[in-house]
């Protein structure tokens, strides 16, 4: 937002979180949504898409969680744990975690679905739930609650953030300008962060 509003201080934006079950292909086609940015595991071939950046998956746990004594979680311990997720398992297209587990023919035990990311660290801090997320979220999580960050099981691959838009917006000058700004920001952030 800083980069966009620095160049266009009167720009008006409406930001929304993704909601499982919503048909984003239709939202883009109808113009209800102009641009999607997310870490979807599947490529939407009917839309224009640009890869923005990669990130590694980490596990966020309460400081006193039994698995917090390990620097990284084994897949066996990970699958035996209870989890909190921002997306429901039935909509694995929006969950890079569950998409990877599906490819491994595994499934995690998601006990809580809470799509509001700002609540997740507080919930994790007071429970035995494991949150699996992009490492870039870990600084916010540590500032928000008494949690620790651990390396996700080594079987998980890095996740890819993408930007998607409908063909009708391809030649729109304002849309192209905004996409260019987002690409510049992503390029500046392109190095995968380390977990400390």
Secondary structure, 3 states (H helix, E strand, C coil): CHHHHHHCCCCCCCCCCCCCCCCHHHHHHHCCCCCEEECCCCCCCCCEEEEEEEECEEEEEECCCHHHHCCECCHHHHHHCEEEECCCHHHHHHCHHHHHHHHCCCCCEEEEECCCHHHHHHHHHCCCEEEEEEHHHHHHHHHHCCEEEEECCCCCCCEEEEEEECHHHCCCHHHHHHHHHHHHHHHHCCCCCCCC
